[in-house]
Amino acid sequence: MKIIKRLLVLISPQPPLVGLEVSDSTIRLGGGRDNSKQVSLHLPPGIIEGGRLKNRDGFKAVLRELYRRLPPKIRKHLNVVLTIPANDVFIQTFTLPPQVSGNLEEAAELNLQMVSPLNLKQSYYDWQRMGGSDPAGKTIELLGAFVLREIVDGFVQALEETDFNVAAVEFTSLSLIRELKRQGRIESGQSHLVVEVKPEGITFILTRNSQLLFHSFTPWGTIAGEGGAIVTKDFINALTDEVNTISNFYGAHWGGAVSNLIFITSRDFQSEIKEALGDRPLTFFDPEELNSAAGAASRSLLQETKEISLLGASYLEIFKQNQILSFVSLWRSILIAATSFLLLLSIGADLFLRQLARETEAATTLSLNQPSHKELAELEEKASEFNQLVFLIKEIRQEEPQAGSVLKLINNLAGAGIRISRISIPSLDGLIAVYGTTFNEQSAIEFKNRLANEGSFTDVDLPLSGIMPGIEGQVSFSVSFKIKNP
């Protein structure tokens, strides 16, 4: 099985991923080599509140502006790992005996259902293994995560409608831990308490052996005094109390003390934090150099280690279909290159056989009555058949650019509202069929009219029987036409 997985990685390289972090105040996208490409926008009030999408149209408008600002290379393959606020994501660690390792998937699923704090029918949940948590190998420690479906679906639907392909959904604390590991900021064998201070509140993240154990969120409203004002003294007191509470929680469950404190915050309050917690090892990072978007972009979809994804099955299926199209496009290019090579090889072989035939013909003129005359005739017949095959390959190669231009023209006429699922081109002189999906019947008819009015096609036909209702209000259709002779 491992050999097969490695082979699949070689023939289908991982699609480029970008991380997309959403919060009440900001939307941030990170990607590129070493996550060096980052674009962020401030969200107007009321679009996201308490980590939940409240204004879908306003959110889509911000996404379109974010899309416009992206570098062309990222826009070309926009596969995003969405990381949502940890506010409403419940996490739970649990252990299994090593005897279930052969059937770990089923055992983990059963335990998730038992410990879930939410109604399973109304939630998404997943798990991942916590490597290095038990060096003795006496138990298998897993991390489970749970979130309401409505929270995830609201974000994912808006992203899909604005041309963002969602590859996975995770949460900010998980993304931050991955980025800390990628940058070498946390080490195995130590415990860390990561504190992220944001406009929405304070997120506390507890790790052990570079693994996420626990997270909690404290909104500013619980710290603010009368009139909603936040006094520095109240903030420091609340911060110190929570750090001590989590440290005691860690000691009671895993023993020992939290080794290091990592703060992700602007320069505000840094001096006060150092004064209040100066007896502990402290490290400070700016949100621009360490954030969840960068951690989400570091996620690998093709690695053997399973990672938590809170993406619904229907959206995951859409992403897989997009990956199949990318796979087909990649191998089409490889096939064209291989065909060109074979064509050159065939031409060389043809020249060689022609020379061999001429030499053989010259030799046979000296002795036509020799028994080899019959063998030479058979060789000439085979050379003739081979030349016919070479001629057919040349004709196919000549039609290939025209077929490519037809595919490009169809894709341009489809626009953003039409998703092409299959194109059948038996020959350039025959009937071409296009199959796809769209939002409604009128959109399919408008696509048919664009084909008819383009001028390069004839006999354009969209039968009513070819329009069928699909899932989530969409419709599927098929339209046929011929290429107009020049």
Number of C-alpha atoms within 10 A of each C-alpha: 6 8 8 9 12 14 11 13 13 10 11 17 11 14 16 19 25 29 31 27 28 25 25 21 18 16 19 20 26 28 23 18 10 12 19 11 15 18 17 17 14 12 17 13 10 14 20 21 14 14 19 20 22 15 14 15 11 15 20 19 13 18 20 14 11 16 19 11 12 16 13 11 10 17 14 10 15 20 24 25 32 31 29 26 21 22 21 17 22 18 21 18 18 16 15 16 13 13 11 14 14 9 9 16 12 12 14 23 14 11 15 23 13 10 13 18 15 15 12 16 8 10 18 23 24 20 22 18 21 21 14 16 18 12 8 7 11 12 17 20 19 20 22 21 22 24 26 19 17 14 18 22 16 15 21 21 15 18 19 15 13 15 15 20 24 25 24 25 22 27 25 27 28 21 25 24 24 23 23 20 15 14 12 9 13 22 14 13 11 14 23 24 23 24 23 23 17 18 11 19 15 19 21 22 24 23 20 23 18 23 23 22 19 20 23 19 17 17 15 17 12 12 20 15 12 7 6 11 11 15 11 13 10 13 19 18 14 14 20 14 12 15 19 12 12 20 19 15 15 21 13 11 8 9 11 12 16 23 15 15 18 20 19 22 19 15 10 9 13 13 10 14 17 15 11 14 15 11 8 12 13 15 13 16 15 13 15 12 10 16 24 31 31 31 30 33 29 24 19 16 16 15 12 10 10 13 19 19 21 26 22 17 10 9 17 17 12 14 17 13 12 14 18 12 12 15 15 13 12 14 13 12 11 12 12 13 12 12 14 15 12 14 17 13 11 17 16 12 15 17 12 11 19 16 12 15 17 12 11 17 16 11 14 17 11 9 11 12 10 10 10 13 17 12 10 16 14 11 16 18 12 13 17 15 12 15 19 12 13 18 14 11 16 14 11 10 15 11 12 12 11 12 14 10 11 16 13 12 14 16 14 10 16 21 11 12 14 18 15 18 14 11 16 11 15 10 12 16 11 11 16 18 17 17 16 18 23 22 17 19 17 10 16 24 18 13 20 20 15 15 22 16 12 11 10 14 17 17 12 20 18 19 12 12 8 13 19 14 15 14 9 7 9 13 19 22 24 22 22 20 19 19 18 12 9 4
